[in-house]
Amino acid sequence: MASSKKKVFKTSDLARFLKVSPDEISYWARKGQIPAYKEGRQWRFKRSDIKKWVKKREPSLSITNL
């Protein structure tokens, strides 16, 4: 899993954290449903953007582990 010091998640790390499949994360990224950018052919996710995204979707969710 992504270290808490990493500023960027890979698809597999974010999928593990959100408890969804990597395919679901990639789908959301392709559809613009989650903040993401491409690094080569791989999706990347800024931790700060994901924190905001999670908080917006689930205001009651604790994201201290992100």
C-alpha positions as CSV (number, residue, x, y, z in Angstrom):
1,M,0.0,0.0,0.0
2,A,1.1,3.6,-0.5
3,S,3.2,5.0,2.2
4,S,1.6,7.8,4.1
5,K,4.5,10.0,2.9
6,K,3.8,9.5,-0.8
7,K,2.1,12.4,-2.4
8,V,0.8,10.4,-5.3
9,F,-1.2,7.2,-5.5
10,K,-0.9,4.6,-8.2
11,T,-4.2,3.0,-9.4
12,S,-3.6,-0.2,-7.4
13,D,-2.8,1.7,-4.2
14,L,-5.8,3.9,-4.4
15,A,-8.0,0.9,-5.2
16,R,-6.8,-0.9,-2.1
17,F,-7.4,2.1,0.0
18,L,-10.9,2.7,-1.3
19,K,-11.7,-1.0,-1.4
20,V,-12.7,-1.1,-5.0
21,S,-11.0,-2.8,-8.0
22,P,-8.2,-1.2,-9.9
23,D,-10.5,-1.4,-13.0
24,E,-13.1,0.7,-11.2
25,I,-10.5,3.4,-10.4
26,S,-9.3,3.4,-14.0
27,Y,-12.9,3.7,-15.2
28,W,-13.6,6.6,-12.9
29,A,-10.4,8.3,-14.0
30,R,-11.3,7.9,-17.7
31,K,-14.8,9.3,-17.1
32,G,-13.5,12.2,-15.1
33,Q,-15.3,11.1,-12.0
34,I,-12.2,11.2,-9.8
35,P,-9.3,13.7,-9.9
36,A,-6.4,12.0,-11.9
37,Y,-3.7,12.6,-14.4
38,K,-1.7,10.4,-16.7
39,E,2.0,9.7,-16.2
40,G,2.9,7.9,-19.4
41,R,0.2,5.3,-19.8
42,Q,-0.6,5.0,-16.1
43,W,-3.1,7.0,-14.0
44,R,-1.8,8.9,-11.0
45,F,-3.8,10.5,-8.2
46,K,-2.6,13.3,-6.0
47,R,-3.2,12.5,-2.4
48,S,-4.4,16.0,-1.6
49,D,-6.9,15.9,-4.5
50,I,-8.2,12.5,-3.4
51,K,-8.7,13.8,0.2
52,K,-10.8,16.6,-1.1
53,W,-12.7,14.2,-3.4
54,V,-13.5,11.8,-0.7
55,K,-14.5,14.5,1.7
56,K,-16.9,16.0,-0.9
57,R,-18.5,12.6,-1.6
58,E,-18.6,11.4,2.0
59,P,-18.4,14.3,4.4
60,S,-18.7,12.0,7.5
61,L,-15.9,9.7,6.3
62,S,-12.7,10.0,8.3
63,I,-9.7,10.2,5.9
64,T,-6.9,10.4,8.4
65,N,-5.3,7.3,7.0
66,L,-5.0,8.8,3.6
